[in-house]
């Protein structure tokens, strides 16, 4: 059956909205009709080669929809069920999984190399980060599907699959923000907005949002920021001035740029903690001297997928949503159709726009 999808024909090429042929789900597979998919900066990183992906491919790794059909052996969902796509399912058998660090699973992205569909001309297609959410429908491994928690609309649930898990997890699992601590979040995109809300939920006493765009201040404050700093060479100094010249307890970097990682580090107090969520390229080199590492006693930590376990964390996030502590709609600045994905990518490249949600 042919459906429309956004196909990446080659690394560095524009996405093409075209028809693709999807097979029926085989054993252990599920076919999902998408309700919505988030346009995430990680998809841009895949398309421009910052992260490697087999091509041609259908990108999109953050989505939710309705089960259309299931293959043999699938029992945890049935046709008609609402589901969230999980782009990084853990295998449960590798070393990381044995340690309980499922977000570092060695086999999580194995499905991205598979051929899951073909163009209408017969060209093999790969499923981006496993789930190929930039399409009207997709076929995924049963491990890539989780039931939508009760009371969460499908279009909102799409954001749970990456942005919210990552931003919330960066604050609660990686940085482990405690009641009364001060926090700075660098980058007010989808993940940054989720991190701001998570810091508020954690009880942070001061939450400083940092971004290159003055237009994002209103979004940041609505998400929980108490202060807003426009990124410049004086950012660290401004943040220290807001915190009694000490610096924040925790900085969460969501941009993946050397300058913002370094500034996040400089913005924390002595003994402070910096969690890096943003995905930067190999050309983004961050330098520290040996004396400052000793003197400042700070911690710099990488963070993958918010150090989250989706099966465990989705119900927690859903409870925050139902209680009104977490507003998923606040993460969206633009609702677009499938045809709007190329423009959304162009806006990312130009440094414009916020968070786009594709509604099917």
Secondary structure, DSSP 8 states (H G I E B T S, - for coil): -EEEEEEE-STTS-EEEEEEEE----TTEEEEEEEEEEE-HHHHHHHTTSS---SSEE----EEEEEEEE-TT--S--TT-EEEE-SS---S-SHHHHTT-GGG-TTTTGGGGSEEEEETT--EEE-TTTT--SBSEEEEEGGGEEE--TT--HHHHGGGGTHHHHHHHIIIIIS---TT-EEEEE--SHHHHHHHHHHHHHT-SEEEEEES-GGGHHHHHHHT-SEEEE-STTHHHHHHHHTTTS-EEEEEE-S--HHHHHHHHHTEEEEEEEEE-S---TT------HHHHHHH--EEEE-SGGG--HHHHHHHHHHHHHTTS--GGGG-SEEE-GGGHHHHHHHHHTT----EEEE-
